[in-house]
Amino acid sequence: MSDCLFCKFVSGELKTNILFENDDLIIFRDIAPKAKNHFLAVPKKHFKYLAEMTEEDAALLGRIFKTISSLKDLLGLKNGYRLVINQGDDAGQTVPHLHIHVLSGQKMGWDPA
C-alpha cells in the first residue's frame, strides 16, 4: 500500500534500522519501547487484520513466529519474551499493517489496560 509506513520500510522507500530481514519479514526496534527490548516483526506482505488472512498468510505467520524464536541471541529472548499483536483501534493498533511486538529483557507483569 502506497500510504502504509511499514510498507515503505519494507520497500526501502523510508529508512529504518533493520536488525533482521529475510524473504518473509523485517525486524526493527520500536520507537516507543514498552520493555527493555521492544522490537517489531513486520511481514513483508501487507494485511491489517488476522481476520483478513488467507491460508498462505497463516503459513507466513507460522514462519515468522518460528523465525522470531530462532533469534534468541539477537533479540535477547533467552529468559523469555512476550509477543503482542494489536488488532484495531481499541487494542491500540496505530499502523494499519499487521505486526508483532516482541518484548524481552525484563520481568513483565500482566496489565491488560
Sequence and secondary structure as in RCSB ss.txt:
>XXXX:A:sequence
MSDCLFCKFVSGELKTNILFENDDLIIFRDIAPKAKNHFLAVPKKHFKYLAEMTEEDAALLGRIFKTISSLKDLL
GLKNGYRLVINQGDDAGQTVPHLHIHVLSGQKMGWDPA
>XXXX:A:secstr
 TT HHHHHHHTSS   EEEE SSEEEEE SS SSSEEEEEEESS  S GGG  HHHHHHHHHHHHHHHHTHHHH
T TT EEEE   SGGGT  SSS  EEEEESS       
